[in-house]
Amino acid sequence: MVYEAHFQAAVDSVKSEGRYRVFADLRRKRGDFPNAHLRTDNGVDRDIVVWCSNDYLGMGQNPIVLDAMHSALREVGAGAGGTRNIAGTTHYHVKLEAELADLHQKQAALLFTSGYIANEASLSTLARILPNCTYFSDGLNHASMIEGIRRSGGAKHIWRHNDLEHLEELLAATPVDASKVIALESVYSMDGDVAPLREVCDLADKYEALVYLDEVHAVGLYGQTGAGIAEREGLMDRIDIVNGTLGKAFGLMGGYVAADAVIIDAIRSYAPGFIFTTALAPVLAAGAVASISYVKQHNELRVLHQERALRLKTLLREANLPVMASDTHVVPLLVGDPVACKEVSDHLLNDYGIYVQPINYPTVAKGSERLRLTPSPLHDDAMMKELVTALCQVWERLGLLMRAA
Ligand SMILES: *Cc1c(COP(=O)(O)O)cnc(C)c1O
């Protein structure tokens, strides 16, 4: 094969840095989340507990969601049969977009095949529509936002993560006649910190900027109906464009933006990432409608989710494990080295049947490699105790740093 050496060198370079990624071959057990089977190299299944899923509420196994999907499958079959413009819009898509618009109290919503595509397509399209478009992007924004902004060809300023003074400095230095878009996340998924949303909205008002908010790690999880941090903070009407996923707390797959009807209409009409790709399978749309309406009405799921996260943080702290500060459901445990991080993860899986992926560069900065634990309402006290005991033993065996007292 031509160029084989180049491909091999690329892979070797990742390996030499200790951040070569290996996928675990899993089979989730319906109705039994977070328990799952791991397919091992010798072809045997073993029981494990999943501690790193973004199916934060276990909705991917909720019987109401599964029923909705089964009946959609029986009714209309498998695929959408085309792009939304060509034969791919079904009643399920229409209903789902209405449900999403309602969730975020917006006039309209637009579906994409993933949250990634929703960000990439929407952000890159704004500069085609807005004259002299300038983006103000938080320094820790997700790759999908970075990619969309880059693709747009618009001017771009990166403000230091959650640093309002820096954001204002950059806004003030930009010509008044430039269109401005502030792009940020509400919950940052690796550290579990939250953006100063109200203050960002104030700056947006002052400098006449649009606010584009990625609530991917907050939808379903925060606010009285699960619309996200903007709902919790009473700021929904001040967010111009909200982005979310159906793949995390809602347990399925797909992404969306919600906004004023005219914004949605413009994105729908201009974004290649919407126009030229087959619509989400109707089965997924049907499942998402069921999941969102369930999650909306069951605030007790959110209460329990927060309680579980707090409980785990407390247990880790009491065991002197280096749990990082987090204001949300994300529980990061610092290792600080890619090789050790992978080793911890391997030991947990092989010796204890505990599955938590190492999080290494480029997902997080070098030197801040970590385990990212995501307790759900279904992770009980016994599971937590097993996890903490296993972690303490692995920490000791590998001689890793405990938490500074
Ligand atoms: C996961 C993620 C996305 C992408 O969502 P998908 O639906 O998984 O494509 C977008 N933004 C952030 C912050 C994410 O963590």
The ligand as an SDF file (V2000), in Angstrom:
LIG
                    3D

 15 15  0  0  0  0  0  0  0  0999 V2000
  -20.8220   15.5800   22.9840 C   0  0  0  0  0  0  0  0  0  0  0  0
  -20.7790   17.0720   22.7110 C   0  0  0  0  0  0  0  0  0  0  0  0
  -21.2810   17.6030   21.5230 C   0  0  0  0  0  0  0  0  0  0  0  0
  -21.6990   16.7280   20.3780 C   0  0  0  0  0  0  0  0  0  0  0  0
  -22.9060   16.1260   20.6010 O   0  0  0  0  0  0  0  0  0  0  0  0
  -23.2100   14.7420   19.8530 P   0  0  0  0  0  0  0  0  0  0  0  0
  -24.6740   14.6870   19.8110 O   0  0  0  0  0  0  0  0  0  0  0  0
  -22.5570   13.6780   20.6560 O   0  0  0  0  0  0  0  0  0  0  0  0
  -22.5860   14.8670   18.4950 O   0  0  0  0  0  0  0  0  0  0  0  0
  -21.3750   18.9750   21.3770 C   0  0  0  0  0  0  0  0  0  0  0  0
  -20.9610   19.8030   22.3570 N   0  0  0  0  0  0  0  0  0  0  0  0
  -20.4310   19.3310   23.5020 C   0  0  0  0  0  0  0  0  0  0  0  0
  -19.9980   20.2880   24.5380 C   0  0  0  0  0  0  0  0  0  0  0  0
  -20.3100   17.9500   23.7030 C   0  0  0  0  0  0  0  0  0  0  0  0
  -19.7420   17.4830   24.8070 O   0  0  0  0  0  0  0  0  0  0  0  0
  1  2  1  0
  2  3  1  0
  2 14  2  0
  3  4  1  0
  3 10  2  0
  4  5  1  0
  5  6  1  0
  6  7  2  0
  6  8  1  0
  6  9  1  0
 10 11  1  0
 11 12  2  0
 12 13  1  0
 12 14  1  0
 14 15  1  0
M  END
$$$$
